[in-house]
Amino acid sequence: MAKYKISNFLKVLLLPLLPLLASAQVIKKPIPDKLVVLTFDDAVVSHATYVAPLLKKYGFGATFYVCEFGGTPNFSDKTKYMTWEQIAGLNKMGFEVGNHTWHHTHVNKLSKEKLTAELEYIEQKCAEYHIPKPVTFAYPGYDTGRVALQVLREKGYRFARAGWDRLYQPEKDHPFLVPGYTTHTEKKDDIYTLINGAKNGNVAVLTIHGVPDDAHPWVTTSPAVFEELLNYLKTNHYKVIAMRDLEKYINVDALLTPKTQ
């Protein structure tokens, strides 16, 4: 039943976009089998202290989606969350820094003006710390909405990652509705089921929170599970990239440019 509801919701959300998906030449060049995108949400401190150095060791790309929250959890607690200096360090290491809104607010609760302000705060902080303007976005709580699709396009974003725990199918999924699979320790076996499906044009996009995640223990991934995953990806010759790198394979302009009659 859950899959049915999600499917019908997406049909309604995508209705104005379906002509673009049908008519555009989506693929720039063949998508290789074993293509995996690693994404990390919420600016958790372990991203800087543990995750990024390990990714560099393996030679993997990744995107870190940053926000500052508001109230509780408290972004000022630097035992749990990164400083902006640490976030800038991720960029210097070659990783992508993406936008996760200022306050981690679900976009379906925001007006166009408020969502724009949420995005622009993170963009301004990135500029302050000499981080490139974000070109990809991750929906807080995985909630999407038509207003968000409009704002993201107007502001020049290229991809946006949601949830839904399934493979990304570039020829069927809109670039602002990229499915992601949320990892945590209790779902270890399911992670491998997903990444083994990364073939025949399908891409595995993983959503990872803290490793571990003391701020959000319900989505924690243990270091042991994480290191086992990275070793599996390396040993089995997966190509591991950031979200922005999907554009090497996908013709985003064809999908986002309105068609004239």
C-alpha positions in Angstrom: 0.0 0.0 0.0 2.8 2.4 0.8 4.4 1.9 -2.6 1.0 2.6 -4.2 0.6 5.9 -2.4 4.1 7.1 -3.2 3.6 6.2 -6.9 0.3 8.1 -7.2 1.8 11.1 -5.3 4.6 11.3 -7.7 2.3 11.1 -10.7 0.4 14.2 -9.4 3.7 16.0 -8.6 5.3 15.2 -11.9 2.2 15.8 -14.1 3.5 19.2 -15.4 7.0 17.6 -16.0 6.0 14.5 -17.8 6.2 16.0 -21.3 9.8 17.0 -20.6 10.7 13.4 -19.5 9.1 11.9 -22.5 10.6 14.2 -25.2 14.1 14.9 -23.9 17.2 13.0 -24.8 18.1 12.2 -21.2 21.4 10.3 -21.4 24.6 12.1 -22.5 26.7 9.0 -22.4 26.0 5.4 -21.2 25.6 5.0 -17.5 28.1 2.4 -16.3 27.1 -0.5 -14.2 28.1 -0.3 -10.6 27.6 3.5 -10.4 27.0 4.6 -6.8 26.4 8.1 -5.4 27.3 8.7 -1.7 25.4 11.5 0.1 25.7 12.5 3.7 23.1 14.6 5.5 22.8 17.1 8.3 26.4 18.4 8.8 27.2 15.8 11.5 30.7 16.2 13.0 31.7 12.7 12.1 31.5 13.7 8.4 34.7 15.8 8.9 36.5 13.8 11.6 35.9 10.3 10.3 34.0 9.9 7.1 35.8 12.3 4.7 39.4 11.0 5.5 38.2 7.4 5.0 36.5 8.3 1.6 39.8 9.9 0.5 41.7 6.7 1.5 39.4 4.8 -0.9 39.4 7.4 -3.6 35.6 7.9 -3.5 33.6 11.0 -4.3 30.6 12.1 -2.1 28.2 15.0 -1.4 27.7 16.5 2.0 24.3 18.2 2.5 24.6 20.8 5.1 22.2 22.8 7.2 22.2 24.6 10.6 18.9 23.4 12.0 17.1 25.6 14.5 16.2 25.1 18.2 16.7 21.4 18.9 18.9 19.7 17.7 21.3 22.6 18.3 23.8 23.3 15.6 26.0 25.2 18.0 26.9 21.9 19.8 30.2 21.2 18.0 30.4 17.8 19.7 27.6 16.8 17.3 27.8 19.2 14.3 30.5 20.5 12.0 31.8 24.1 12.1 31.8 26.0 8.8 35.6 25.7 8.8 35.2 22.0 8.8 32.6 22.2 6.0 35.0 24.3 4.0 37.6 21.6 4.6 35.4 19.1 2.9 35.3 21.3 -0.2 39.1 21.6 -0.1 39.4 17.8 0.0 37.4 17.7 -3.3 34.0 16.7 -2.0 30.8 18.4 -3.0 28.9 20.6 -0.5 25.2 20.6 -1.2 22.2 22.5 0.2 19.9 21.0 2.9 18.2 24.3 3.8 19.1 26.6 6.7 16.8 25.2 9.4 16.2 21.6 8.0 12.7 22.7 7.3 10.4 20.4 5.3 9.9 22.2 2.0 6.2 21.3 1.7 5.6 23.6 4.7 7.3 26.6 3.1 6.2 29.4 0.7 8.3 30.2 -2.3 9.7 33.2 -0.5 10.6 31.3 2.6 12.2 28.4 0.7 14.2 30.8 -1.3 15.5 32.4 1.9 16.3 29.0 3.4 18.4 28.1 0.3 20.1 31.5 0.0 21.3 31.4 3.6 23.3 28.3 2.9 24.5 29.7 -0.4 25.7 32.9 1.4 27.5 30.8 4.0 29.2 28.8 1.3 30.3 32.1 -0.4 31.7 33.4 2.9 33.8 30.3 3.3 34.9 30.1 -0.4 32.8 27.0 -1.1 31.3 26.9 -4.6 27.6 27.7 -4.8 25.6 24.5 -4.3 24.1 23.0 -7.4 22.4 20.0 -5.7 19.9 19.8 -2.9 18.6 17.2 -0.5 15.0 17.5 0.8 14.8 17.6 4.7 12.7 14.7 5.8 12.3 13.7 2.2 9.2 15.8 1.7 8.9 17.3 -1.7 6.4 19.8 -3.4 5.7 21.7 -6.6 6.9 25.0 -5.1 10.3 23.4 -4.4 10.6 22.1 -8.0 9.9 25.7 -9.2 12.4 27.4 -6.8 15.2 24.9 -7.5 14.9 25.4 -11.2 14.8 29.2 -10.9 17.9 29.1 -8.7 19.9 27.0 -11.0 20.1 23.7 -9.1 20.8 20.6 -11.2 19.7 17.7 -9.0 17.7 17.2 -5.8 17.6 14.0 -3.7 14.6 12.7 -1.9 13.9 9.4 -0.2 11.8 6.4 -1.2 14.5 3.7 -0.8 14.8 2.6 -4.4 17.2 2.8 -7.3 17.5 6.0 -9.4 16.3 5.5 -12.9 17.5 8.6 -14.9 15.2 7.9 -17.9 12.1 7.9 -15.7 12.9 10.0 -12.6 13.1 13.8 -12.8 16.4 15.2 -11.7 14.7 17.1 -8.8 13.2 13.9 -7.6 16.2 11.5 -7.3 15.4 8.6 -5.1 17.8 7.9 -2.2 18.2 4.9 0.0 18.7 5.7 3.7 21.3 3.5 5.4 21.6 2.6 9.0 23.0 -0.2 11.0 19.8 -2.3 11.2 19.3 -2.2 7.4 22.8 -3.5 6.6 21.6 -6.4 4.3 19.2 -4.2 2.4 22.1 -1.8 1.5 23.8 -4.5 -0.6 20.5 -5.5 -2.3 20.2 -2.0 -3.5 23.8 -1.4 -4.7 23.8 -4.8 -6.5 20.9 -3.4 -8.6 23.1 -0.6 -9.9 23.1 -1.9 -13.5 21.3 -1.5 -16.8 21.1 2.3 -16.4 20.1 2.3 -12.8 22.1 4.2 -10.2 22.3 3.5 -6.4 22.1 6.8 -4.4 22.8 6.2 -0.7 21.7 8.6 2.0 23.9 8.4 5.1 23.7 10.4 8.2 26.3 10.3 11.0 28.9 7.5 11.3 27.9 7.2 14.1 25.1 9.7 14.6 24.8 10.8 18.2 22.5 13.6 17.3 20.1 11.3 15.3 20.5 7.8 16.6 17.5 6.5 14.7 19.5 6.9 11.5 23.0 6.1 12.8 25.4 3.9 10.7 28.1 2.2 12.8 31.7 2.7 11.7 32.0 -1.1 11.3 29.0 -1.2 8.8 30.3 1.8 7.0 33.8 0.5 6.6 32.5 -2.8 5.4 30.4 -1.0 2.8 33.4 1.0 1.5 35.5 -2.1 1.3 32.8 -3.9 -0.6 32.5 -1.0 -3.1 36.2 -0.9 -3.6 36.8 -4.6 -3.9 34.0 -5.0 -6.4 35.1 -2.1 -8.5 32.1 0.2 -8.0 32.5 3.8 -9.3 31.6 6.1 -6.4 30.7 9.7 -7.2 29.1 12.9 -5.9 25.6 14.0 -6.9 27.0 16.8 -9.1 28.9 14.2 -11.1 25.7 12.6 -12.4 25.6 15.4 -15.0 28.5 13.7 -16.8 25.9 11.1 -17.8 22.5 12.9 -17.7 21.4 15.8 -19.9 19.9 18.0 -17.2 19.4 21.0 -19.4 17.1 19.0 -21.7 15.0 18.1 -18.7 14.9 21.5 -17.1 14.5 23.8 -20.1 10.8 24.6 -20.8 9.8 23.4 -24.3 8.4 26.0 -26.7 5.6 25.1 -29.1 
